[in-house]
Amino acid sequence: MKVAAIIGSVRKDSYNLSLARHMQKRYAGRLDIEIVTLNEVEMYNQDIEAVPPAGIQAVIDKVKQSDAVLWVTPEYNGSISGVLHNAIDWLSRGEKVLVGKPSMIAGASMGLLGTVKAQMHLRDILFAPGVNSPLLPGNEVYVGAAHEKFNAQGELTHEPTIAFLDQVVNNFIEWHGRHSKGFN
Ligand code: FNR
């Protein structure tokens, strides 16, 4: 399964980027995860949406070529980051490449609740008509106190989180298989 992992933080040492890198490495062979950063994405502007500029077009193409999307989101002021919302706004227009594209969410933050509020908002946004991305039900990945769970090299070292992620990814692969045959 080819998965586009969209990272909601553009920070060089982002915990969310580290989380995606962990998943890319750990599930290689089962999931072909491509990390999609948003550093080059232009500000959405309806005046130019008919011909998306190069930065967002690259993201559109990667989503289009993938079987699923993995959202890896930080929490900014109790919601998702502006860069992530901006990218979703682009993706919700034109070809609407998220519609029908199965996805799952994971998120890391330094707060104890680990992106709970951001993920609640993201779930709502994924229901919007131009987005309409079916979301893995019954599984939520919150990596709180991220500064205690990654080492200085950005590696996820917290064994309970690693084991939990293994279970969620198993569920995601199983659900994706059923979903692609038309079941939820
Ligand atoms: C934060 N942070 C934060 N954390 C949290 O748990 N809840 C929140 O509402 C916020 N709000 C917030 C706003 C802004 C503008 C910033 C810059 C940061 C802290 C955040 O979790 C921390 O910076 C993470 O390290 C961000 O994720 P990345 O960049 O490491 O992936």
Residues whose N, C-alpha, C, O or C-beta is under 5 A from the ligand:
A	BS01	FNR	S9 R11 D13 S14 Y15 N16 L17 P74 E75 Y76 N77 G78 A108 S109 M110 G111 T115
